[in-house]
């Protein structure tokens, strides 16, 4: 099993590692969410043996992730292994980001898909939410976050270090706030919540214990202890992009 540690400085140097990462205060997912996968690092950035973003199968040939996880038209590889090591099965595909992707906090359009070259057999795709269905969520709504990012953040003389093992992990968090584009989910371990970190970008936040993806992980606080910030999938803008690739509920 490959395990490695990155310091905050090293993380900043990895442009593809993006704002959000791994599941913290969680447990190995096993076969709990087999439709959740990871993007395998391209060889121009590494030896091609580790995962840098997460995502979810939403049709046999469409993998949902975040726009900041790739470049338009880029050839990428996806794995659905629970415990990825070099040589495990991968699916080739092409990265397509929302052409309106930007850094605007009002609506960043930080959403993308990988259109796979071949259908994924034996996995049931996750479901997307109905239009506007998240607007009236109760304050105690729970979410299930899944991804391959850092599983622990330590703090020592050299600063914060982020520990990775390329295992699909899962944690539960509670709704913090919601606005027109974002869900903010508490991942504070002092209140029993867990959440995301570097490497979980693009991964799903399922509504409770369902297979409905409420939002995809985008960013959070720098040391992955407070808030998981996620892009809503029930909005008109998210649905406009997704409608080009899948049938919407």
N, C-alpha and C positions, 0 to 999 in steps of 0.2 A: 504494500500500500504506500503510495507516494504521499508524503506529508511535507508541507513547507510553511515557512513563516515569512511575511513581508512586513517591513517597517512602514510607517506613514510616509517617509521620504520615497521609498521604493514604489509605493502605491501611486504617489503623485506622478511618478515618471511613466506609469503605464496608462497611456491615453485610452486604451480599450477597456480598462478596468472600470471606468465610469463612476458615477456618484454612489451607487448603492451596492451592497455586497451580500454577505452570507446570512444564513439563519443562525441567530444567537438565542441562548436559553431555550433550545429546542432539542429534538431527538431525531435519530435516523428515521427516515420515512419508510424504508423498506419498499413494499409494494402498495403502500397506501395511496400514492398518486402516480401511477405508472405513465400517465400522459404528460408529466412534467419532465422536461429535458434540459440539457445544457449545450451551449455553444462551445465547440472545441477550438482552442486558440490556434490561429493561423501560424504557419511556420515562420513568417517574416517577423513575428514578434517573439517567438519562443521556439522550443523544440516540438511544439504541437502536441504536448501531452497533458495539458491542463484545461480547465473550463473557466471561461471569463464572464459569461452571462447566462441567465436562465430563461426559461420560456415554457410554453404550453402548447400541446397539439390541440387545434380547434377544428380541424377536419383531417381526413387521412393524408392530405398533402400540404397542409398549412400549419405552420408553427408560429405562434404569437410571441413577440418579445418587444424590446424597447428600441426606439430609433437610435439612441446614443450607443447602441451595442454593435453597430456596423456601418458600412458604407453602401450607398445605393448601387445595386447590381453586383455586389461582391459575392463571390462563391464562398459558401460557408459549409460547416459540418455540424450536425446535431447528434447528440447521443441521448438515449433514454435509460441508460444503465443506472442502477441505484448507487453504484460504487465504481466510478469510472477509472480505468487504467488504460494506458496506451495500447492500442490493438483491439479494444472492444469495438463492437459494431457501431458504425456511424451512418448517418443519412446525409447525402449531399443535397444542396439546394442553393437558391439565389435569394439574397437579402433585398427586401423592398421596404423602404422607410416612407412614412407619410411625407409627401413633398412640402408640406407646410411646417415641418419640424423646425423649431426655433427655441430660444431661451426665455420666451415670455412666460411669466408666472401665471398670467391669466389663463392661458391655454398653450402649453408648449408643443402640442401635437407629437409628444415623445412616444410614438407607437410605430411598430414595424412588424412585418411578417417575413418568414422564410418560406418560399414556395419550394417544396421538396421535389426532387427529380422523380421519386417513386413513392407510391402510397406506403404508409406505415401499416403493417398488418398486425392484428391482434391487440391493438390498443383502442380504447373508446375515447374519442375526443371529448374535451371538456366543453361545457356550455357557456354561451355568452349571456349577459343580462338583457332583459327587455328595456326598451327606451325609457329613460327617466325613472327606472325602478328603484334606484338607490337614494333618491331625494328624501324619502321619509323614514330613513333607518332610525331605530331607537338608539339612545345613547349608550346602551349596554350591548350593542351588536358585536358579536364575535367574528373574527376572521381567521382563516387558516392560511398561513404563509408558507410557501414551499420554494426551495431553491438549493443551489450548490455553493453558495458563497461561504465566507469565513464563518466558522462555527464558534469562535471565541476571540475576544480582544483582550490582550494583556497590557499592563503598563509597568515598565521597568526603567532602569537608568538610561536606556537608549530611546525612550519614548514608547508610544503605543505600537504593539505588534499584532498582526492579523493572521490567525492560524487557519489554514485550509487543508482539506483532505479529499475534495471532489466527491463527497458523499451527499446524496440527496437528503436534505433535512426538512423538518416540519416544526412549526411553532404556532401558538395561538396568541392573538392580540385583541384588544378591545378598541372600538371606535373612539377616537379622540375628537375629531371635527370633520366637517365636510363642507366643500364649496362647489362652485360650478365645474371645476376641472379635477379637483383633488379629493382623495380620502386620506386622512391622517389617522394612523393607527398607533395606539400606545404599545410600545415594546419594552416598557420599564420592568425589569426583573423584580423590583421591590414590590410590585403589585401583582406578580405572578404572570406577567405577560412576556412574550418572546417576539422576535421579529427578524428583520433583515439586516444585511451588511454588504460589504463589497463583494460582488460576484452574484448577488441575487437579482440584479437589475433585469427587468423584463419578465421576471417570474411572477406567478399568480398569487393573488390574495383571494382565496375562495370565500364565498359568503357562508359563514358558519361552517357546518359539516357537509355542505352540498358540493356539487361539482360545477357550480356557477362561479365564473371568475368575475368578481366585482371590479377589480382594478389590478394593474400591473405595477410592480415595484420600480420606482424611479430614483429616489434619493432618501436622505435621512440625516440624522446628526452624525458628526465626524467619527465618533467612537461607538456608534451602533448600540446605544443604550436607551434612547428616549423615544424617538418617533420614526415610524415607517411611513414615508410619504409616497402615495401611489396615484397613478393616473386612472381616472374613472373610465369604464368601458360602456356605460349606458348613455353617454352624452351624444349629441348630434354630430360633433366633430369626430369622435372615435368611431361612431357607427358609419359615418360617411366614408372613412378610409377602409374599414373592415368590409363594407359591402362590396368592394371591388374583388374580394377574395373568397368570401364565404356567405352563405345565406344567413340572414339575421333573424332572431326570434321576434 
